[in-house]
Amino acid sequence: MIGGSAVAAEATSQLTNTTVDTAWATVRGPLRIGAASLSDVEIRVSGRYPELLAGAHALQHFAILIDQRSKSVALCPAK
């Protein structure tokens, strides 16, 4: 169970340089990433990694800014 949602069937997810076996679930929310608040986000989980994977669909309404010097990421509402 993740956020009250059962984890569904496994699939293979494509990362930048590899693939990983994942299962999916829906986080009912709110899921907060910085100041952004998202609801009903489909995420992927993997036994190989402790993190949740939220993809482009969840972030499609944001511009993502990556500052390598300060090691920070900002989500800004897309215009």
Summary of the structure (lengths in Angstrom):
residues: 79
radius of gyration: 13.7
end to end distance: 35.1
largest distance: 39.0
contacts: 171
relative contact order: 0.19
helix: 0%
strand: 58%
